[in-house]
Amino acid sequence: MRLLLTVWCGVLSIGYPVKGSDDWVKTPTKCEVCKFLVTELKDRLRETGKSKEILRTGHGLDERKKKSIEYQKSDLRLTEALQDPHVCDKILEYNVHAERKGSNRYAKGMSQTMETLHGLVNKGVKVELGMPEEMWDKPSAEVTNMQRSCFKMVEDYEEDIEDWYYNHQDQDLVKYICEDRVLRKGERECLYEKFVEDKSSESKDEEKKQKKKKGKKKKNKVNGKKGEESDENNNKSSKDKLQDEL
């Protein structure tokens, strides 16, 4: 028999914010937008940073008239990092982890809430979220909002990004763009937030697994003893029957 579980989007127990509260739909802050834009841009540049390729630019067949440019400092590398595909498209890979605080609520991978709901479905529980199941893992309104803000930020600070790329790669990109140019004093708190995984929940899960294993072992031992006792009783009864026949 399949159980039906109707989940309202305001149920706190599964990690959803309460409708009407400040947590209902949060608009990503400028700090959060800049933090994840720079995170993705740094990842893009890191992927190509080890290349030793030398580019030859110029027209004609005469190689002596062509300029040699390191790919690491080339226009091509920056264009690919920003536009091929657009760096802000990577924002759509993030999900809202409502159980976390601050900027840590945005992270790649499935949230605990959605893991719980998918687990219920896999166990045969029918979960109603007011939307088709295939829509559960689509980018949320908060994430698409952050992507739009990311596009705008790239457009507004493209010259600063180029200036860093061509002249200041020795400086940290987060500080150069977000801290020194995009954000005012008092808006930078999210830049220093680090996600620390809660090990207590993992240890509790491990304890439950160990208890289950111990419980199964005890059950097997009890069943084994009962089996041995029944075998002994059967042997005794068969001996008694033989004696009676004799």
Backbone as JSON, one array per atom type, in Angstrom:
{
  "sequence": "MRLLLTVWCGVLSIGYPVKGSDDWVKTPTKCEVCKFLVTELKDRLRETGKSKEILRTGHGLDERKKKSIEYQKSDLRLTEALQDPHVCDKILEYNVHAERKGSNRYAKGMSQTMETLHGLVNKGVKVELGMPEEMWDKPSAEVTNMQRSCFKMVEDYEEDIEDWYYNHQDQDLVKYICEDRVLRKGERECLYEKFVEDKSSESKDEEKKQKKKKGKKKKNKVNGKKGEESDENNNKSSKDKLQDEL",
  "N": [[0.84, -1.19, 0.0], [0.63, 2.19, -0.93], [1.8, 5.08, 0.66], [0.59, 8.4, 1.19], [2.09, 11.49, 1.21], [1.66, 14.74, 1.86], [3.35, 17.64, 1.33], [3.69, 20.79, 2.47], [5.11, 23.85, 1.36], [5.94, 25.29, 3.49], [6.8, 23.81, 5.63], [8.75, 23.38, 8.38], [10.15, 21.19, 9.37], [11.25, 19.7, 7.31], [13.02, 21.38, 6.22], [12.15, 23.49, 4.62], [11.46, 26.99, 4.2], [9.2, 29.05, 6.12], [6.19, 30.3, 4.79], [5.71, 33.71, 4.37], [7.55, 34.41, 6.22], [10.87, 35.81, 6.76], [12.51, 34.12, 5.43], [11.25, 33.08, 3.24], [11.43, 33.5, 0.26], [14.55, 34.22, -0.51], [16.37, 36.98, -1.68], [19.36, 36.87, -3.39], [22.25, 38.4, -2.04], [24.34, 41.21, -3.02], [26.91, 40.65, -2.28], [26.91, 37.83, -2.17], [26.37, 37.21, -4.85], [28.68, 38.25, -6.11], [30.66, 36.74, -4.85], [30.18, 34.07, -5.77], [30.29, 34.41, -8.51], [33.01, 35.15, -8.85], [34.18, 32.86, -7.78], [33.47, 30.9, -9.71], [34.7, 32.01, -11.97], [37.4, 31.95, -11.23], [37.74, 29.19, -11.1], [37.41, 28.53, -13.78], [39.61, 29.84, -14.94], [41.63, 28.52, -13.6], [41.51, 26.01, -14.71], [42.65, 26.34, -17.21], [45.07, 27.4, -16.62], [47.5, 26.01, -16.53], [48.42, 25.68, -19.02], [50.96, 25.87, -21.48], [50.93, 26.93, -23.92], [51.8, 28.79, -26.85], [50.61, 31.49, -28.6], [50.31, 32.6, -31.97], [49.98, 35.61, -33.51], [48.67, 37.75, -36.1], [48.8, 38.75, -39.61], [49.17, 37.24, -42.85], [51.79, 35.22, -44.39], [54.34, 35.37, -43.51], [56.17, 34.47, -40.85], [57.84, 35.97, -39.26], [56.7, 38.42, -38.95], [54.64, 38.04, -37.29], [53.23, 38.13, -33.97], [54.21, 36.71, -30.85], [52.36, 35.35, -28.25], [51.74, 34.47, -24.92], [49.44, 31.97, -24.02], [48.31, 32.05, -21.49], [48.15, 34.75, -20.86], [46.58, 35.79, -22.78], [44.01, 37.35, -24.88], [42.22, 35.49, -25.77], [42.09, 33.45, -23.81], [40.86, 34.79, -21.62], [38.43, 35.53, -22.79], [37.32, 33.01, -23.33], [37.05, 32.09, -20.7], [35.17, 33.84, -19.63], [33.01, 33.88, -21.45], [32.53, 31.44, -22.84], [31.15, 28.54, -22.36], [29.02, 31.22, -21.07], [30.23, 32.48, -17.99], [28.4, 32.87, -15.94], [26.43, 31.01, -16.39], [27.14, 28.79, -15.0], [26.19, 29.21, -12.49], [23.67, 28.14, -12.36], [24.05, 25.55, -11.62], [24.01, 25.44, -8.94], [22.27, 24.8, -5.84], [19.67, 25.57, -3.47], [20.37, 25.21, -0.15], [18.56, 24.96, 2.35], [18.93, 24.33, 5.0], [21.3, 25.38, 5.79], [23.26, 28.29, 6.76], [23.57, 31.8, 5.84], [25.74, 32.65, 3.09], [26.42, 30.07, 2.6], [24.18, 28.64, 2.08], [23.87, 28.42, -0.59], [24.95, 26.06, -2.77], [26.59, 23.52, -4.71], [25.22, 20.36, -5.69], [22.83, 18.04, -4.19], [20.44, 19.12, -1.8], [19.92, 18.47, 1.76], [17.21, 18.39, 2.29], [16.0, 17.74, -0.2], [17.22, 15.3, -0.65], [16.04, 13.81, 1.41], [13.34, 13.85, 0.58], [13.47, 12.59, -1.95], [14.37, 10.13, -1.04], [12.12, 9.25, 0.39], [10.3, 8.93, -1.72], [11.56, 6.86, -3.13], [11.13, 4.85, -1.34], [8.52, 4.29, -1.73], [6.68, 6.13, -0.86], [4.26, 8.5, -1.62], [4.87, 11.69, -2.48], [3.69, 14.94, -2.31], [4.4, 17.98, -3.68], [3.25, 20.06, -4.88], [4.15, 20.4, -7.42], [5.36, 18.82, -10.45], [7.34, 15.82, -10.15], [9.61, 15.75, -11.78], [10.35, 18.36, -11.85], [11.51, 18.96, -9.47], [14.32, 19.1, -9.17], [15.07, 21.22, -10.69], [16.58, 24.49, -11.27], [16.07, 26.81, -8.62], [13.94, 29.71, -7.85], [15.51, 31.52, -6.45], [18.1, 30.87, -7.27], [18.04, 31.28, -10.07], [17.57, 33.96, -9.99], [19.97, 34.84, -8.89], [21.66, 34.17, -10.99], [20.82, 35.99, -13.0], [21.56, 38.39, -11.78], [24.27, 37.99, -11.74], [24.99, 38.08, -14.48], [24.52, 40.82, -14.91], [26.42, 41.92, -13.19], [28.85, 41.1, -14.31], [28.72, 42.53, -16.67], [28.75, 45.17, -15.67], [31.22, 45.33, -14.37], [33.18, 44.54, -16.12], [35.42, 45.83, -17.22], [37.03, 46.14, -14.96], [37.54, 43.48, -14.36], [39.02, 42.78, -16.62], [41.21, 44.5, -16.25], [42.34, 43.4, -13.94], [43.04, 40.9, -14.97], [44.95, 41.44, -17.02], [46.88, 42.98, -15.74], [47.11, 42.52, -12.95], [47.27, 39.88, -11.96], [48.65, 38.74, -9.94], [47.4, 39.42, -7.64], [44.77, 38.61, -5.3], [41.72, 37.56, -6.68], [39.17, 37.74, -5.51], [39.51, 39.7, -3.56], [40.37, 41.85, -5.15], [38.25, 42.34, -6.98], [35.65, 41.91, -5.66], [35.91, 42.79, -2.91], [37.35, 45.25, -3.05], [36.15, 46.74, -5.1], [33.44, 46.12, -5.89], [31.88, 45.84, -3.53], [30.73, 47.65, -0.66], [32.01, 48.82, 2.52], [30.93, 46.82, 5.14], [29.32, 45.25, 3.61], [30.64, 42.98, 3.05], [30.7, 40.61, 4.44], [29.92, 37.97, 3.72], [31.97, 37.03, 2.14], [33.88, 35.82, 3.67], [32.76, 33.64, 4.79], [32.84, 30.26, 5.52], [32.03, 26.93, 4.7], [31.43, 24.52, 7.09], [31.28, 21.21, 7.5], [28.77, 19.39, 9.2], [29.66, 17.06, 11.37], [28.41, 15.65, 13.33], [25.88, 14.68, 12.64], [26.61, 12.76, 10.8], [28.02, 10.99, 12.43], [25.99, 10.16, 14.1], [24.36, 8.77, 12.3], [26.12, 6.73, 11.67], [26.3, 5.46, 14.15], [23.68, 4.47, 14.36], [23.7, 2.62, 12.27], [25.62, 0.82, 13.24], [24.3, -0.11, 15.54], [22.14, -1.41, 14.35], [23.49, -3.44, 13.01], [24.56, -4.84, 15.2], [22.18, -5.64, 16.39], [21.18, -7.39, 14.46], [23.14, -9.37, 14.53], [22.81, -10.38, 17.14], [20.22, -11.38, 16.87], [20.64, -13.37, 14.97], [22.33, -15.01, 16.45], [20.6, -15.86, 18.51], [18.64, -17.17, 17.0], [20.27, -19.13, 15.96], [20.97, -20.58, 18.29], [18.42, -21.48, 19.02], [17.94, -23.11, 16.86], [19.92, -25.05, 17.23], [19.05, -26.16, 19.66], [16.58, -27.22, 18.9], [17.45, -29.13, 17.09], [18.83, -30.82, 18.82], [16.72, -31.71, 20.44], [15.21, -33.05, 18.52], [16.99, -35.07, 17.89], [17.07, -36.41, 20.35], [14.4, -37.3, 20.59], [14.25, -39.04, 18.44], [16.07, -40.97, 19.23], [14.76, -41.95, 21.5], [12.52, -43.11, 20.32], [13.69, -45.21, 18.88], [14.65, -46.79, 21.0], [12.24, -47.56, 22.19], [11.17, -49.13, 20.15], [12.98, -51.22, 20.16]],
  "CA": [[0.0, 0.0, 0.0], [1.44, 3.41, -1.02], [1.41, 6.17, 1.55], [0.57, 9.72, 0.58], [2.61, 12.53, 2.08], [1.53, 16.06, 1.27], [4.32, 18.51, 1.97], [3.55, 22.21, 2.15], [6.43, 24.5, 1.25], [6.26, 26.0, 4.72], [7.08, 22.88, 6.72], [10.11, 23.57, 8.88], [10.8, 19.93, 9.72], [12.01, 19.16, 6.2], [14.0, 22.35, 5.77], [11.61, 24.58, 3.82], [11.13, 28.17, 4.98], [7.78, 29.3, 6.34], [5.66, 31.35, 3.95], [5.43, 34.92, 5.14], [8.71, 34.75, 7.04], [11.96, 36.42, 5.99], [13.22, 33.07, 4.7], [10.38, 32.46, 2.22], [12.28, 33.51, -0.92], [15.6, 35.2, -0.25], [17.07, 37.54, -2.83], [20.81, 36.82, -3.14], [22.87, 39.71, -1.83], [25.41, 41.57, -3.95], [28.1, 39.93, -1.8], [26.79, 36.43, -2.59], [26.51, 37.17, -6.31], [30.1, 38.46, -6.44], [31.42, 35.6, -4.32], [30.05, 32.89, -6.62], [30.82, 34.78, -9.82], [34.47, 35.06, -8.79], [34.5, 31.44, -7.57], [33.39, 30.2, -10.99], [35.71, 32.56, -12.88], [38.69, 31.42, -10.8], [37.78, 27.78, -11.51], [37.62, 28.51, -15.24], [40.99, 30.24, -15.22], [42.5, 27.48, -13.06], [41.49, 24.89, -15.66], [43.54, 26.64, -18.35], [46.26, 28.08, -16.1], [48.72, 25.23, -16.66], [48.79, 25.6, -20.44], [52.19, 26.58, -21.89], [50.76, 27.2, -25.35], [52.18, 30.11, -27.36], [49.77, 31.86, -29.72], [50.93, 33.45, -32.99], [48.96, 36.52, -34.04], [49.1, 38.59, -37.22], [48.31, 38.35, -40.92], [50.19, 36.9, -43.84], [52.53, 33.97, -44.24], [55.67, 35.63, -42.93], [56.13, 34.21, -39.4], [58.63, 36.98, -38.56], [55.83, 39.57, -38.71], [53.61, 37.66, -36.31], [53.59, 38.28, -32.57], [54.03, 35.53, -29.98], [51.69, 35.69, -26.99], [51.44, 33.33, -24.04], [48.0, 31.74, -23.89], [47.91, 32.43, -20.13], [47.91, 36.19, -20.8], [45.95, 36.16, -24.05], [42.59, 37.72, -24.93], [41.44, 34.27, -26.0], [41.85, 32.76, -22.55], [39.88, 35.54, -20.85], [37.14, 35.43, -23.49], [36.81, 31.66, -23.09], [36.67, 31.97, -19.29], [33.98, 34.65, -19.35], [31.91, 33.8, -22.42], [32.46, 30.22, -23.66], [29.91, 29.32, -22.29], [29.1, 32.33, -20.13], [30.59, 32.03, -16.65], [27.22, 32.92, -15.07], [25.61, 29.81, -16.59], [27.55, 27.82, -13.97], [25.4, 29.48, -11.28], [22.48, 27.27, -12.4], [24.4, 24.25, -11.03], [23.86, 25.55, -7.49], [20.97, 24.57, -5.23], [19.47, 26.21, -2.17], [20.44, 24.29, 0.99], [17.86, 25.78, 3.35], [19.36, 23.98, 6.35], [22.54, 26.1, 6.06], [23.11, 29.73, 6.99], [24.37, 32.74, 5.06], [26.04, 32.3, 1.7], [26.6, 28.62, 2.51], [22.93, 28.02, 1.63], [24.04, 28.15, -2.02], [26.03, 25.08, -2.99], [26.32, 22.5, -5.72], [24.81, 19.1, -5.08], [21.46, 17.98, -3.66], [20.29, 19.53, -0.4], [19.41, 17.43, 2.66], [15.76, 18.36, 2.13], [15.65, 16.99, -1.4], [17.65, 13.91, -0.43], [15.01, 13.2, 2.23], [12.14, 13.68, -0.22], [13.75, 11.54, -2.94], [14.43, 8.88, -0.29], [10.73, 8.84, 0.66], [9.73, 8.45, -2.99], [12.17, 5.56, -3.41], [10.53, 3.86, -0.42], [7.13, 4.08, -2.09], [5.82, 7.17, -0.31], [3.89, 9.49, -2.62], [5.11, 13.03, -1.91], [3.09, 16.02, -3.08], [5.03, 19.28, -3.44], [2.57, 21.06, -5.68], [4.82, 20.48, -8.71], [5.77, 17.49, -10.91], [8.61, 15.35, -9.57], [10.73, 16.09, -12.67], [10.7, 19.77, -11.63], [12.12, 19.13, -8.14], [15.75, 19.4, -9.23], [15.32, 22.39, -11.55], [17.06, 25.66, -10.5], [15.02, 27.53, -7.89], [13.81, 31.13, -8.16], [16.67, 32.23, -5.87], [19.29, 30.6, -8.07], [17.89, 31.98, -11.35], [17.73, 35.38, -9.66], [21.41, 35.08, -8.73], [22.27, 34.13, -12.32], [20.55, 37.27, -13.67], [22.41, 39.4, -11.13], [25.64, 37.68, -12.16], [25.15, 38.66, -15.82], [24.58, 42.27, -14.76], [27.68, 42.26, -12.53], [29.91, 40.94, -15.3], [28.59, 43.67, -17.58], [29.12, 46.41, -14.98], [32.62, 45.33, -13.89], [34.01, 43.85, -17.11], [36.71, 46.53, -17.34], [37.83, 45.82, -13.76], [37.99, 42.09, -14.52], [40.09, 42.83, -17.62], [42.37, 45.15, -15.64], [42.97, 42.39, -13.07], [43.6, 39.83, -15.79], [46.12, 41.87, -17.77], [47.87, 43.72, -14.95], [47.19, 42.25, -11.5], [46.96, 38.47, -11.66], [49.34, 38.36, -8.7], [46.51, 39.75, -6.52], [43.61, 37.73, -5.15], [40.59, 38.06, -7.47], [38.06, 38.08, -4.61], [39.8, 41.0, -2.95], [40.5, 42.89, -6.17], [36.93, 42.65, -7.57], [34.52, 42.0, -4.71], [36.18, 43.58, -1.71], [37.85, 46.6, -3.32], [35.44, 47.48, -6.14], [31.99, 45.89, -5.97], [31.18, 45.92, -2.25], [31.08, 48.68, 0.31], [32.31, 48.34, 3.87], [29.7, 46.35, 5.77], [28.64, 44.33, 2.69], [31.62, 41.96, 2.64], [30.74, 39.52, 5.42], [29.77, 36.64, 3.11], [33.22, 36.62, 1.49], [34.72, 35.06, 4.61], [32.0, 32.5, 5.32], [33.29, 28.95, 5.06], [31.12, 25.86, 5.1], [32.01, 23.46, 7.92], [30.32, 20.11, 7.49], [28.36, 18.91, 10.51], [30.04, 15.66, 11.51], [27.59, 15.01, 14.35], [24.81, 13.92, 11.99], [27.23, 11.57, 10.21], [28.35, 10.04, 13.5], [24.72, 9.57, 14.56], [23.97, 7.78, 11.3], [27.02, 5.59, 11.82], [25.87, 4.76, 15.37], [22.46, 3.73, 14.03], [24.1, 1.47, 11.46], [26.3, -0.14, 14.11], [23.27, -0.71, 16.38], [21.39, -2.34, 13.51], [24.35, -4.61, 12.78], [24.61, -5.6, 16.46], [20.86, -6.24, 16.56], [21.08, -8.53, 13.54], [24.02, -10.42, 15.04], [22.14, -10.98, 18.29], [19.09, -12.14, 16.37], [21.19, -14.57, 14.34], [22.81, -15.9, 17.51], [19.42, -16.44, 19.16], [18.06, -18.12, 16.05], [21.2, -20.25, 15.88], [20.8, -21.39, 19.51], [17.13, -22.16, 18.93], [18.1, -24.18, 15.86], [20.7, -26.12, 17.85], [18.2, -26.81, 20.65], [15.57, -28.03, 18.2], [18.16, -30.3, 16.54], [19.08, -31.73, 19.95], [15.43, -32.31, 20.81], [14.85, -34.01, 17.47], [17.87, -36.24, 18.05], [16.63, -37.13, 21.54], [13.13, -37.98, 20.32], [14.5, -40.16, 17.53], [16.71, -42.02, 20.05], [13.71, -42.54, 22.34], [11.68, -43.98, 19.46], [14.46, -46.43, 18.59], [14.67, -47.6, 22.22], [10.9, -48.14, 22.35], [11.0, -50.19, 19.16], [13.81, -52.35, 20.58]],
  "C": [[0.89, 1.25, 0.0], [0.9, 4.47, -0.1], [1.44, 7.48, 0.79], [1.06, 10.74, 1.58], [2.51, 13.85, 1.35], [2.43, 17.01, 2.04], [4.06, 19.94, 1.52], [4.93, 22.86, 2.18], [6.81, 25.24, 2.52], [6.6, 25.09, 5.87], [8.53, 22.99, 7.14], [10.86, 22.26, 9.04], [11.59, 19.34, 8.56], [12.92, 20.21, 5.58], [13.47, 23.46, 4.9], [11.3, 25.77, 4.7], [9.63, 28.38, 5.07], [7.32, 30.47, 5.5], [5.29, 32.55, 4.81], [6.59, 35.32, 6.02], [9.79, 35.36, 6.16], [12.68, 35.41, 5.11], [12.44, 32.53, 3.51], [11.09, 32.38, 0.87], [13.3, 34.62, -0.72], [16.19, 35.68, -1.57], [18.56, 37.5, -2.52], [21.38, 38.23, -3.0], [23.94, 39.96, -2.89], [26.7, 40.82, -3.58], [28.07, 38.48, -2.28], [26.96, 36.28, -4.09], [27.99, 37.29, -6.7], [30.95, 37.27, -6.02], [31.37, 34.41, -5.27], [30.45, 33.17, -8.06], [32.33, 34.61, -9.84], [34.91, 33.61, -8.58], [34.51, 30.69, -8.89], [34.43, 30.7, -11.99], [37.1, 32.03, -12.53], [38.84, 29.95, -11.21], [38.05, 27.66, -13.01], [39.08, 28.81, -15.58], [41.99, 29.19, -14.71], [42.61, 26.29, -14.03], [42.49, 25.09, -16.8], [44.88, 27.23, -17.91], [47.56, 27.33, -16.3], [49.21, 25.14, -18.11], [50.03, 26.45, -20.74], [52.12, 26.98, -23.36], [51.15, 28.63, -25.7], [51.33, 30.38, -28.6], [50.52, 32.79, -30.65], [49.84, 34.31, -33.61], [49.53, 37.39, -35.15], [48.59, 38.03, -38.52], [49.49, 37.99, -41.84], [50.92, 35.61, -43.49], [53.89, 34.16, -43.57], [55.59, 35.53, -41.4], [56.88, 35.29, -38.61], [57.79, 38.2, -38.2], [54.74, 39.29, -37.67], [54.14, 37.79, -34.89], [53.35, 36.98, -31.81], [53.45, 35.98, -28.65], [51.43, 34.42, -26.19], [49.93, 33.2, -23.9], [47.49, 32.2, -22.53], [47.58, 33.91, -20.01], [47.16, 36.71, -22.03], [44.5, 36.59, -23.88], [41.73, 36.48, -25.02], [41.1, 33.56, -24.7], [40.8, 33.47, -21.71], [38.49, 35.44, -21.47], [36.51, 34.06, -23.25], [36.32, 31.5, -21.66], [35.36, 32.69, -18.99], [32.77, 34.27, -20.2], [31.7, 32.44, -23.07], [32.36, 28.93, -22.85], [30.04, 30.39, -21.21], [29.32, 31.82, -18.71], [29.37, 32.0, -15.72], [26.27, 31.74, -15.28], [25.93, 28.74, -15.55], [26.76, 28.01, -12.68], [24.19, 28.55, -11.21], [22.77, 25.87, -11.85], [24.26, 24.26, -9.51], [22.43, 25.23, -7.08], [20.89, 25.32, -3.91], [19.45, 25.12, -1.09], [19.88, 25.05, 2.19], [18.3, 25.49, 4.78], [20.66, 24.7, 6.74], [22.28, 27.6, 6.2], [23.99, 30.54, 6.05], [24.58, 32.3, 3.64], [26.24, 30.8, 1.5], [25.33, 27.91, 2.07], [22.96, 27.75, 0.13], [25.23, 27.22, -2.22], [25.61, 24.11, -4.08], [25.96, 21.2, -5.0], [23.42, 19.2, -4.47], [21.43, 18.35, -2.19], [19.77, 18.36, 0.44], [17.9, 17.27, 2.51], [15.38, 17.49, 0.94], [16.11, 15.55, -1.31], [16.6, 13.14, 0.36], [13.77, 12.89, 1.39], [12.32, 12.59, -1.28], [13.81, 10.16, -2.26], [13.04, 8.35, 0.03], [10.07, 8.28, -0.59], [10.26, 7.07, -3.33], [11.63, 4.45, -2.52], [9.05, 3.64, -0.69], [6.16, 5.09, -1.52], [5.53, 8.19, -1.4], [3.98, 10.88, -1.97], [4.52, 14.08, -2.84], [3.74, 17.35, -2.7], [4.34, 20.4, -4.21], [3.23, 21.3, -7.02], [5.22, 19.07, -9.13], [7.13, 17.11, -10.36], [9.82, 15.72, -10.44], [11.17, 17.55, -12.52], [11.45, 19.99, -10.32], [13.56, 19.62, -8.21], [16.1, 20.52, -10.2], [15.81, 23.55, -10.69], [15.9, 26.42, -9.86], [14.99, 29.0, -8.32], [15.01, 31.92, -7.63], [17.9, 32.09, -6.74], [19.21, 31.32, -9.42], [18.02, 33.49, -11.15], [19.22, 35.73, -9.54], [22.11, 35.03, -10.08], [22.05, 35.44, -13.07], [21.42, 38.39, -13.1], [23.87, 39.22, -11.52], [25.92, 38.26, -13.54], [25.35, 40.17, -15.74], [25.92, 42.7, -14.16], [28.85, 42.14, -13.49], [29.91, 42.12, -16.26], [29.1, 44.96, -16.94], [30.6, 46.48, -14.64], [33.56, 44.61, -14.85], [35.38, 44.51, -17.25], [37.62, 46.24, -16.15], [38.38, 44.4, -13.84], [39.14, 42.03, -15.51], [41.36, 43.44, -17.04], [43.1, 44.18, -14.72], [43.7, 41.36, -13.91], [44.91, 40.24, -16.47], [47.24, 42.46, -16.9], [48.06, 43.28, -13.51], [46.88, 40.8, -11.14], [47.67, 37.98, -10.4], [48.49, 38.66, -7.47], [45.3, 38.82, -6.5], [42.4, 38.35, -5.84], [39.41, 38.47, -6.59], [38.27, 39.45, -4.01], [39.77, 42.12, -3.99], [39.13, 43.31, -6.7], [35.88, 42.91, -6.49], [34.79, 42.99, -3.58], [36.52, 45.04, -2.02], [37.01, 47.41, -4.3], [33.92, 47.32, -6.11], [31.28, 46.24, -4.66], [31.68, 47.07, -1.38], [31.44, 48.03, 1.65], [30.99, 47.98, 4.55], [28.91, 45.41, 4.9], [29.48, 43.09, 2.39], [31.62, 40.69, 3.49], [30.72, 38.13, 4.77], [31.05, 36.12, 2.48], [34.06, 35.71, 2.36], [34.0, 33.87, 5.23], [32.49, 31.2, 4.69], [32.33, 27.89, 5.55], [31.89, 24.79, 5.87], [30.96, 22.36, 8.03], [30.05, 19.62, 8.91], [28.63, 17.42, 10.61], [29.15, 14.91, 12.49], [26.49, 14.17, 13.73], [25.36, 12.65, 11.35], [27.53, 10.53, 11.27], [27.1, 9.37, 14.05], [24.23, 8.5, 13.59], [24.82, 6.52, 11.42], [26.66, 4.77, 13.05], [24.64, 3.91, 15.12], [22.77, 2.48, 13.23], [24.74, 0.38, 12.31], [25.3, -0.87, 15.01], [22.46, -1.74, 15.6], [22.18, -3.62, 13.27], [24.41, -5.5, 14.01], [23.3, -6.33, 16.7], [20.69, -7.47, 15.69], [21.94, -9.7, 14.02], [23.39, -11.15, 16.21], [21.01, -11.89, 17.85], [19.56, -13.45, 15.75], [21.69, -15.57, 15.37], [21.65, -16.62, 18.2], [18.79, -17.49, 18.27], [18.93, -19.36, 15.91], [21.07, -21.17, 17.08], [19.5, -22.17, 19.47], [17.2, -23.32, 17.96], [18.85, -25.36, 16.45], [19.86, -26.9, 18.85], [17.16, -27.7, 19.98], [16.19, -29.27, 17.6], [18.42, -31.33, 17.64], [17.8, -32.45, 20.37], [14.99, -33.35, 19.8], [15.67, -35.28, 17.59], [17.44, -37.1, 19.24], [15.36, -37.93, 21.27], [13.33, -39.17, 19.4], [15.18, -41.31, 18.29], [15.67, -42.74, 20.9], [12.83, -43.49, 21.53], [12.38, -45.29, 19.15], [14.48, -47.37, 19.8], [13.32, -48.29, 22.44], [10.67, -49.28, 21.39], [11.79, -51.43, 19.56], [13.19, -53.01, 21.82]]
}
